[in-house]
Amino acid sequence: MSGNPFDGGEGDWLVVANAAGQHALWRPHLELPKGWRIVHSGPGRDGALDYVEQNSTAPVGTPTAWDRHPTSDRRERE
């Protein structure tokens, strides 16, 4: 595979988490960084993002990479 493995949404995605409760999307063919474990695997980026939304322990108001709403939409919801 050439280029950035995190570009594009095709293929399988993992959700990994660390001891601090942080979550990240990851590709199955990449080695996991030390201290991270797989908490979800499946076909499709959207499913991985949904898992993060339902299971993230990020404090309220903390910006997250998985927030798919434009900034203007977030302001309207606050």
N, C-alpha and C positions, 0 to 999 in steps of 0.2 A: 504494500500500500504506500502510495506517495502522498505528500501533502500532510495537512493536519488531520489526524484521525478523529478529531472532534467536530470538524466541519461537516455539515450535511446531516440529515436525520435518518438516512437509510441504514439498514442493518440492525444488529442486536445491540442493546445497551444494558449496562449494569448500573445499579445505584450502590455506591460504597459509602461507608460511614466510619468515623473515627471515635475514639473514646470520649471526645468532647461533644458528641452528638451532631457534628457537622456532616452534611451529606454532599455527595458530588456524583455527577454522571461520569461513567467510565466505559471504555470499550473492552470487550472480553479478551481480545488478543494481546492486550497490554498487561505488563506485570503490575501488580498492585503495589502502591507505595507502602513502606513499613508503617504499621499502626492503623491501617485501613482494612476493613473487611467487607465482603459482599453482603448486602442486605436485600437485594432485589435483582432479578434478571428477567429479561423478556425481550420479545421482538418489538422494537419501536421506541423511539425517543419520547413520544407522548406518554406512554405507559410509565416510563421511568420518571418523567416530570410529575405525573399524577402521584406516584408513590412518594416522592419528596414532599409534595404539597400536603399529603395526608400524614406524614410521619416526621416531618422536620421539627426539631426542638429549638429553632432559632427564636430569640426573643421577639416579641411583637414590636414592629417598627424597624426591625433590622432589614436592610436591603438584602435580597437574595438573588442569586443568578437565575433561579427558576421562575421568578415573577414574570409572567408573559404579558402583563398589562403595560401599555405605555404610561409614562410618567403622568400625563394629564388625567388618565383614568384613575390612577392610584390617588391623586389629589382629590378627585371627586368622591371617592369612597371613604376618605378620612374625615 
